Amino acid sequence: MKKTIKVKGITLGEGTPKICVPMVGRTTSQLIEEARLHKTLDLDLVEWRVDHFEQVDDLMQVKEALANIRSVLTDIPLIFTFRSTKEGGEKEISNDHYIELNKEILQTGQVDFIDVELFNEEKDVKTLINFAHSHDVFVIVSNHDFEKTPPKEEIVSRLRSAQDLGGDIPKIAVMPKTNEDVLALLDATNIMYEKYADRPIITISMGQKGAISRVAGFGSALTFGAAKVGSAPGQIAVNELRSMLNLLNQ
Ligand SMILES: O=C1C[C@@](O)(C(=O)O)C[C@@H](O)[C@@H]1O
């Protein structure tokens, strides 16, 4: 039996893939406006991509922005993500600040998940996972390649490493150049889901070519859709994404 993850009434790893919509505001007032918009959308989870936030270096400002977001999105599961530039994010911060930022946020009790990149020092990934678990927060252990799609064996191996490290949700997003690359991501998803995963996983083939992976499922528990501004190439508008998922899973 695979584990499922249930947060604020949403179960990951069961039934139709759930929809997450990122927030990419640069200022607190933009984030509040974005949160108000997200509240009106048919989504299951929200991801705050804090690497887009201008004041990400200032922990007090990050916490204040989070409190504002939470005052609008009171009962929606929230993922807190700092995406590094080497994995497609907006900003670079020091390793120490990355750890400090996540630890501070974990202590607020206002996020349900944090996203930790697999390609950090293994000890740092483990520290953050343990710290998150001691605050009842789940960890998505992620990896992104905006340039290419690694061979399927490599995709499976990264997802397995994320699981072996103790991540609650192994995740990978890769860029296809060919149809074969899209098939490799879907095949890897299926292999991971059928053979190795004992918990929910998330997989994405990015760009327009990979868009099919955002509705295919194949074992992926969560798909990312766009509100006004997306956070990655190939994201489908959230209302269309919901219709497509409903159509494919009725
Ligand atoms: O990792 C992911 C997936 C993503 O890159 C996508 O392709 O939809 C979007 C990011 O915001 C998120 O953190």
The ligand as a Tripos MOL2 file, in Angstrom:
@<TRIPOS>MOLECULE
LIG
   13    13     1     0     0
SMALL
NO_CHARGES

@<TRIPOS>ATOM
      1 O1          9.0630   22.4660   -9.6290 O.2       1 LIG1
      2 C1          8.0550   23.0240   -9.9700 C.2       1 LIG1
      3 C2          7.3720   22.6440  -11.1870 C.3       1 LIG1
      4 C3          7.4530   23.7490  -12.1840 C.3       1 LIG1
      5 O2          8.7900   23.9150  -12.5700 O.3       1 LIG1
      6 C4          6.6490   23.3810  -13.4230 C.2       1 LIG1
      7 O3          7.2600   22.9890  -14.4160 O.co2     1 LIG1
      8 O4          5.4200   23.4920  -13.4030 O.co2     1 LIG1
      9 C5          6.9010   25.0020  -11.5290 C.3       1 LIG1
     10 C6          7.6020   25.3650  -10.2410 C.3       1 LIG1
     11 O5          6.9960   26.5020   -9.6530 O.3       1 LIG1
     12 C7          7.5730   24.2240   -9.2900 C.3       1 LIG1
     13 O6          8.3580   24.5110   -8.1560 O.3       1 LIG1
@<TRIPOS>BOND
     1     1     2 2
     2     2     3 1
     3     2    12 1
     4     3     4 1
     5     4     5 1
     6     4     6 1
     7     4     9 1
     8     6     7 2
     9     6     8 1
    10     9    10 1
    11    10    11 1
    12    10    12 1
    13    12    13 1
@<TRIPOS>SUBSTRUCTURE
     1 LIG1         1 GROUP 0 **** ****
